[in-house]
């Protein structure tokens, strides 16, 4: 499975951005897909995940009510709509997919939120 993230950039606090992830390869085996982020000097953390077959969408407490994860299975696309952005949302955002017990990562896209 290959994951290609895009759509990061610069936004002002209170603004919005949408990041996208294109999945390719053996996508039929993906059980769950989502977004993680890593801010400078911090560990990578879960942002949101969405199951492919059953289950429920999950969000980090810090983004609940502001971020929305969605997927387009027909086109193997994953999205993260980020609204009401805060400076603390500044991070590299990574697309993630789980296939069996294996984790796959995209290359990351930088989101910078200015105050």
C-alpha angles and dihedrals in degrees: 000000000000122000124197118189124197142159103070121136145120124320136167122243108278092026132112139242135174124212122197135201126200115204122202139168121040094003093151088077096057112118098179137003134191152128134286128180138203122202121200110285093004137100122260111268137193116257104174140333134195127195122233097211116025128322128088138286115255131203134188111250090241093064103034112128092015106060128052125195120204139166140208105207094184091060098030091240131145125194139191116197109199119196133173089025119201130201088248089064088071107120146108107278117215128198112224135192133185120214112179104311094334126101123213126196135198122220096262134242124232120239117189122187118193123206 
